[in-house]
Amino acid sequence: MTLPAELDGARVIGYTSNNKSNNFGFIRYEEEDGTSNDVIITGMAIAMYDRDKGYYLFSCDIEWNVIGDTFHNSLNEAIECAKVSDGIAESDWICPLSENQ
């Protein structure tokens, strides 16, 4: 699946590959009946909303559905968060990332 230009209404400025072999962790959803459902994070994206001055690091499933996000004041902070929490190196990002985008 091709990465959309926007995720959740935010403009994507950088992303990783997104394939089933990626495993950047998971999001566990607790169901009302007490069961849980784990969704594997297979792609990551950094995006900006026009109204915000910061950057969002989106955790996505295989179809680029956003399943989690974190807010960061700078692009470098978002990249560092992905590195520390998900093991994503700067070289893993597929788009030129720049604070001026």
Secondary structure as the mmCIF struct_conf table of DSSP 4:
data_model
#
loop_
_struct_conf.conf_type_id
_struct_conf.id
_struct_conf.beg_label_comp_id
_struct_conf.beg_label_asym_id
_struct_conf.beg_label_seq_id
_struct_conf.end_label_comp_id
_struct_conf.end_label_asym_id
_struct_conf.end_label_seq_id
HELX_LH_PP_P HELX_LH_PP_P1 THR A 2 PRO A 4
BEND BEND1 ALA A 5 ALA A 5
STRN STRN1 GLU A 6 LEU A 7
TURN_TY1_P TURN_TY1_P1 ASP A 8 GLY A 9
STRN STRN2 ALA A 10 TYR A 15
TURN_TY1_P TURN_TY1_P2 LYS A 20 SER A 21
STRN STRN3 PHE A 26 GLU A 30
TURN_TY1_P TURN_TY1_P3 GLU A 32 ASP A 33
BEND BEND2 GLY A 34 GLY A 34
STRN STRN4 SER A 36 ILE A 40
STRN STRN5 GLY A 43 MET A 48
TURN_TY1_P TURN_TY1_P4 ASP A 50 ARG A 51
BEND BEND3 LYS A 53 GLY A 54
STRN STRN6 TYR A 55 CYS A 60
TURN_TY1_P TURN_TY1_P5 ILE A 62 GLU A 63
STRN STRN7 VAL A 66 HIS A 72
BEND BEND4 ASN A 73 SER A 74
HELX_RH_AL_P HELX_RH_AL_P1 LEU A 75 ASP A 86
HELX_RH_3T_P HELX_RH_3T_P1 GLU A 90 ASP A 92
BEND BEND5 CYS A 95 CYS A 95
TURN_TY1_P TURN_TY1_P6 GLU A 99 ASN A 100
#
